[in-house]
Amino acid sequence: MKREDIYAPSDEIVARDIEGELIIVPLTAGIGDMEDELFTLNDSGRAIWEKLDGNKSVDDIISELSEQYEAEPGEIGKDVTGLLEELLKRKIISRKK
C-alpha cells in the first residue's frame, strides 16, 4: 500500500449505521470473512471509513485525522494503513488510483 493511493468502499458491499454501529454487509460471495458475514467498525475505524470517498489519498486521510484528533501522524498512520490493508484484503474497499 502506497500513501498516495486512493481507496473507496467496494461496489460489492453495503454499509449502514444501525443504532450507532457501522455495519458492512457483503453483497456477493468472497467479500469479507467467510466466518462472519457482517463486518463492524469501532469508532476509530468509522472515522477512517468516513474519509474513504475515492478522492483522498492515504496521506490525506492521515493528515486530516491527525489534525482532527490532535495526534502524531506516525501514530495515526499505523492505524489507518493497518485498517485499510485489512479492508483491502477482505475486498471491502478497492483502490481507485
FINU-721922 format. One record per atom (N, C-alpha, C): residue in three letters; x, y, z. Coordinates in steps of 0.001 Angstrom, whole numbers, padded with zeros to 6 digits, always signed. Layout:
<rs>
AlaXYZ
...
</rs>
This chain:
<rs>
Met+000843-001175+000000
Met+000000+000000+000000
Met+000886+001235+000000
Lys+000613+002129-000929
Lys+001358+003378-001008
Lys+000524+004493-000402
Arg+001196+005439+000186
Arg+000487+006535+000870
Arg-000220+007467-000117
Glu+000172+007434-001391
Glu-000506+008276-002380
Glu-001706+007566-003015
Asp-001911+006287-002698
Asp-003052+005533-003221
Asp-004361+006115-002701
Ile-005394+005935-003487
Ile-006737+006409-003141
Ile-007668+005203-003114
Tyr-008456+005100-002056
Tyr-009361+003973-001878
Tyr-010791+004459-001654
Ala-011741+003573-001931
Ala-013157+003839-001692
Ala-013828+002514-001353
Pro-014993+002584-000724
Pro-015723+001349-000447
Pro-016007+000592-001749
Ser-015967-000713-001677
Ser-016248-001566-002826
Ser-017714-001409-003238
Asp-017960-001614-004524
Asp-019343-001619-005019
Asp-020070-002890-004591
Glu-019327-003833-004016
Glu-019874-005141-003639
Glu-020304-005209-002172
Ile-020382-004052-001496
Ile-020806-004031-000091
Ile-021865-002958+000120
Val-022553-003075+001227
Val-023468-002027+001689
Val-023073-001726+003121
Ala-022941-000439+003439
Ala-022614-000022+004803
Ala-023797+000762+005361
Arg-024205+000386+006564
Arg-025347+001043+007205
Arg-025037+001335+008660
Asp-025570+002452+009131
Asp-025483+002796+010542
Asp-026717+002223+011211
Ile-026499+001292+012120
Ile-027606+000676+012850
Ile-027367+000905+014335
Glu-028196+001753+014909
Glu-028110+002093+016332
Glu-026697+002524+016730
Gly-026087+003367+015905
Gly-024780+003927+016221
Gly-023601+003052+015862
Glu-023852+001879+015282
Glu-022764+000983+014901
Glu-022749+000867+013378
Leu-021564+000997+012781
Leu-021435+000879+011330
Leu-021312-000597+010971
Ile-022271-001082+010197
Ile-022313-002477+009782
Ile-022039-002529+008282
Ile-021093-003390+007882
Ile-020756-003565+006472
Ile-021202-004964+006075
Val-022024-005030+005031
Val-022591-006296+004585
Val-022146-006561+003148
Pro-021543-007729+002891
Pro-021163-008070+001516
Pro-022393-008402+000680
Leu-022379-007993-000588
Leu-023479-008303-001487
Leu-023211-009550-002321
Thr-021935-009957-002400
Thr-021572-011128-003187
Thr-020659-012032-002379
Ala-020574-013268-002776
Ala-019683-014218-002114
Ala-018233-013804-002335
Gly-017394-014112-001369
Gly-015969-013810-001497
Gly-015582-012460-000937
Ile-016528-011738-000386
Ile-016257-010438+000219
Ile-016335-010616+001728
Gly-015419-010002+002432
Gly-015431-010082+003886
Gly-014793-011365+004378
Asp-015295-011870+005452
Asp-014744-013048+006114
Asp-015800-014151+006070
Met-015427-015297+005562
Met-016373-016400+005426
Met-017017-016781+006763
Glu-016297-016605+007864
Glu-016820-016990+009170
Glu-017793-015958+009727
Asp-017712-014758+009230
Asp-018537-013679+009768
Asp-019002-012820+008603
Glu-020261-012961+008205
Glu-020745-012263+007028
Glu-020872-010759+007238
Leu-021037-010318+008472
Leu-021125-008891+008763
Leu-019788-008409+009300
Phe-019424-007194+008960
Phe-018174-006603+009422
Phe-018531-005295+010097
Thr-018054-005082+011306
Thr-018349-003842+012018
Thr-017052-003095+012298
Leu-017175-001786+012451
Leu-016017-000943+012742
Leu-016219-000227+014066
Asn-015141-000126+014848
Asn-015198+000653+016079
Asn-015140+002132+015720
Asp-015105+003003+016710
Asp-015123+004447+016454
Asp-013935+004907+015614
Ser-012756+004368+015894
Ser-011566+004735+015120
Ser-011709+004284+013668
Gly-012169+003062+013499
Gly-012375+002536+012155
Gly-013412+003321+011387
Arg-014441+003719+012088
Arg-015502+004502+011450
Arg-014974+005861+010999
Ala-014130+006500+011804
Ala-013548+007795+011431
Ala-012734+007658+010145
Ile-012013+006557+010015
Ile-011237+006299+008800
Ile-012188+006015+007636
Trp-013166+005161+007857
Trp-014136+004771+006826
Trp-014813+006002+006220
Glu-015188+006944+007067
Glu-015895+008137+006602
Glu-015043+009009+005686
Lys-013732+008817+005694
Lys-012831+009589+004832
Lys-012592+008893+003488
Leu-013046+007650+003354
Leu-012829+006887+002120
Leu-013846+007289+001059
Asp-013588+008401+000402
Asp-014533+008940-000567
Asp-014104+008764-002018
Gly-012977+008086-002236
Gly-012495+007900-003598
Gly-011737+009094-004148
Asn-011523+010109-003299
Asn-010794+011310-003711
Asn-009566+011579-002862
Lys-009591+011118-001620
Lys-008495+011393-000688
Lys-007470+010260-000727
Ser-006202+010646-000732
Ser-005140+009647-000653
Ser-005012+009176+000795
Val-004270+008103+000978
Val-003996+007611+002325
Val-003335+008725+003136
Asp-002393+009449+002527
Asp-001736+010572+003209
Asp-002732+011654+003618
Asp-003685+011966+002729
Asp-004705+012977+003053
Asp-005517+012544+004275
Ile-005894+011285+004304
Ile-006694+010759+005416
Ile-005904+010851+006717
Ile-004638+010446+006670
Ile-003783+010512+007860
Ile-003653+011943+008344
Ser-003447+012863+007422
Ser-003302+014284+007767
Ser-004572+014824+008431
Glu-005705+014552+007813
Glu-006977+015044+008352
Glu-007257+014481+009745
Leu-007020+013182+009925
Leu-007277+012566+011227
Leu-006288+013049+012286
Ser-005051+013301+011883
Ser-004042+013824+012818
Ser-004475+015180+013352
Glu-004976+016023+012461
Glu-005466+017346+012887
Glu-006726+017213+013730
Gln-007651+016385+013281
Gln-008931+016217+013972
Gln-008746+015717+015403
Tyr-007827+014770+015592
Tyr-007639+014160+016905
Tyr-006390+014658+017629
Glu-005717+015643+017032
Glu-004505+016228+017613
Glu-003532+015130+018034
Ala-003242+014243+017082
Ala-002336+013112+017323
Ala-001200+013158+016310
Glu-000138+012455+016637
Glu+001020+012394+015750
Glu+000665+011632+014464
Pro+001060+012156+013304
Pro+000776+011467+012042
Pro+001329+010042+012000
Gly+002479+009798+012615
Gly+003044+008447+012620
Gly+002146+007449+013324
Glu+001579+007882+014444
Glu+000681+007023+015217
Glu-000614+006766+014444
Ile-001194+007828+013928
Ile-002429+007717+013141
Ile-002167+006891+011884
Gly-001013+007112+011269
Gly-000668+006411+010034
Gly-000681+004902+010195
Lys-000184+004404+011314
Lys-000180+002961+011561
Lys-001607+002425+011627
Asp-002478+003165+012322
Asp-003873+002735+012431
Asp-004568+002750+011077
Val-004357+003824+010322
Val-005009+003972+009019
Val-004543+002869+008066
Thr-003238+002725+007908
Thr-002750+001714+006959
Thr-003107+000302+007418
Gly-003082+000053+008714
Gly-003460-001268+009219
Gly-004896-001622+008860
Leu-005811-000682+009094
Leu-007215-000942+008779
Leu-007412-001062+007275
Leu-006831-000156+006509
Leu-007015-000200+005063
Leu-006478-001493+004469
Glu-005356-001967+004967
Glu-004817-003237+004480
Glu-005774-004387+004774
Glu-006373-004378+005959
Glu-007339-005418+006322
Glu-008595-005333+005449
Leu-009114-004116+005243
Leu-010301-003945+004411
Leu-010025-004329+002964
Leu-008842-004006+002477
Leu-008454-004356+001112
Leu-008343-005876+000963
Lys-007733-006518+001937
Lys-007591-007978+001927
Lys-008960-008655+001882
Arg-009923-008076+002584
Arg-011284-008641+002633
Arg-012154-008161+001464
Lys-011584-007334+000579
Lys-012271-006789-000606
Lys-013443-005875-000235
Ile-013336-005243+000920
Ile-014377-004318+001373
Ile-014132-002928+000779
Ile-012874-002633+000466
Ile-012531-001401-000239
Ile-011768-001789-001500
Ser-011683-000828-002419
Ser-010905-001048-003628
Ser-010067+000187-003935
Arg-008961-000039-004578
Arg-008048+001041-004958
Arg-008612+001759-006167
Lys-008669+003077-006090
Lys-009190+003890-007202
Lys-008059+004465-008044
Lys-006976+004887-007387
Lys-005839+005485-008109
Lys-004568+005109-007399
</rs>
